[in-house]
Amino acid sequence: APKVGSISAGRLDELVTMQNGRPFPGDEYADRGVKLLRPGNLGVSGYLSWPGEKTVFLDPSWENEAHGFVVEPGDVVINLTAQSLEDGCMGRVCLARQGDNSLLNQRIGRFRCKSDRVLPEYLYRSLQTSRFRHHAHANCEGSKVKHLFWQHLAKYEISVPDLATQQEVIAQCAAIDEAIDEM
C-alpha cells in the first residue's frame, strides 16, 4: 500500500475478512436465553441496541452449537440487507460492547481483522463515515429487498495510520460518544 508519512491506504480485503451470519430457527425464538443479533438491533448510534420489542432469544445451547457465530465485545458488524435505503439501515456498521454477546444471524456480517495493521475499533470508526455509507448504498443489489455482499465491500479503501494514531482516533471518538451520552 502506498505510504504518505505514517499513513497508508488499505483495501478492506487486504485488512479484514467478513463472516456472514447464519440462519437460526425462527420457531425457537424465546423470551430469554442468548440474544439473536438481527438488523433491528444495529442502532443508529453505532452500537448494538436491545429494546424489548426488537430483541429475541434462543436457547443457550445455541452458544455451543454455533460457537463460531457468537458476537463478543469488540466485534465490528454490518447490516447486509434492507427493505429500503431511506431508513439508513443498509450498510450500518456497529461495534459490540460489554453485554452485547449474541448470535450472528443471517443478513449480518462480522469483520475480522487479518493482522495487527488495523485495530478493530479504528476499522469501526472508519466505516462510520458518510463516504462508506454512500459506497454501501451505491453498491447494493436488489429491486424489492436490497442486499450487500463481500465483493461489494472488499475493494473499499480506508486510511490506515500507525497504531498510535489509530489509538488516538479511537480515544477521541470515544470521548465524543461519552459527551453525547451525557446530554
N, C-alpha and C positions, 0 to 999 in steps of 0.2 A: 504494500500500500504506500502511496506517495506521502512523504513526510513534509510537514510545514511546521518548523520549530519542533515542539514536542507533541504536535497533533498530527494524527494520520486519519485517513478516511478508511472505513471498513464496510464492506457489504455484509448484510445480515448472514448470508450463507457462509461467510468466512469466520464470523464471530459466534454464531449460535446454530443450534438445531431447533426444530419445532416438533413437539409431540402433540398429536391430535388426541382429543378426549375419546372416550369410548361410550357406546350406548349402555345405559343401565335400565333395568326393567321398571317401567312406569307403574306396573301393577304391584310393585313392592314399596312404593313411597309410603313413608310413615311420619308420625308426628314427633318422633325423636330417634336418635341414633347418630350416624355420621352424616354430616351435611353433604348435599349434592350441589356442586357448583354449576349453575345454569346461567344463561345470558342475563337474566334479570338480576343476578347477584353482582354483576360488574357495575359498580357505582359510578356515577358521574364524577365523583370526587377523585377517581383514580385508585380507589381502594375497594375491596370486596364489601358488600353490604348484605345483611341478613334479616330484612324485615319479615315478620311473621307470614304475611300473605305471599311472599315470593320465595320462601325457604321450605325445601322438602328434605327429608332424611331417608336414609336406608339403614337396614340392619348393620350394626357394627362389624359383622363378619365380612362385609364387603371390603373393609380396610385390608384384610389379609388376602382375600381372593383377588382383589385388584390393587395390590400394594404398589405397583408401578404407576398408578393413576392417583395417588394421594398428593394433594396440593398442600404444601407446607409454607410457613413464613419465609419470605424472601423470593418466592416463585413469582415470575412475571407471566401473566396470562393475557390472552387476547380473544375477543369475541369474533367468530368467523362467519356469522350468519345474522341476517336481519330482514324483517318484513319490508322495511323501507330505510332510506338513508336519512330521513328527516329527524328521527329521534336521536341521532348521534351514537347509536349503539354499535354500528358496524365498525370494526377495527378498534373498538375501545380497548385500551390496554390498562390493566390493573396490577397492583402489587399486593401479594398476600402478606398479612401481618399476623401477629400473635392472635390466636383464637379463630383463624381462618382455615384451619385444617378441614379439608373437604375432598370429595372425589371429583376428578376432572371428567366432566360429562362431554358427550359428543357436541360438536359445533363450537368448542372452545379449544384453543391451543395453548401450550405452555412452551415458552422459550427456555432453552438450556444453554448456558454459555459453554463454548468449546474449550476455552482456555482462560487464563487469568488476565488476558489482554483487556477485557471489559468486565466491569463489575455488574452484577445483575441489577442493582438499583440504579446505576448510571444508564444501563440499557433501558430500563423502565422510563426514566426521565427523558431519554432521547426519543422514545416512542410516544410521549405525551404531547408532542408538538402538533400544531395545525398542519405543518408540512407532511408529517406522517399520516395524519387523518385524511388529508387530501389524496395522498398516494393510495391509501386503502380504498377510499371511495371511488377513485378513478379506475381501479383495477379489479373490482369485484364483478362477479358474473351472475346472471340470472334475471328472468323477467319478472316473476312474482316474488320470489324469495331470493335475496342477494346472498352470495357466498364468496368468501375469500379462501384461497389455498396457498400453501407454502410457496409455490412458484410465483405467486403474485407479490410476495413479500421478500423473497430471497435476495433480490438484487438491490433492494433499498439500501442506501448508504447513510451512515451516521459518522459524525466526527468522533474520533477516539483519542482523547488526550491521555497523557501519562496517568498512572493510578492515583498519584497525589492530587492532581487536578480533578479527576473523577470524584474522589472522596470529598473535595471541597465543594463541588457542584451538588453532590448528594446532601451534604450538611446544610448548605444554603437553602436548597429546596425544602428540606425537612423543617427548617426554621420558618419558612413561609407557610407551610402546611399547618404548623403548630399555631402560628399567629392567626390564621384564618379560622382554625377550630376554636380558638378562644373568643371569637366575636359572637 
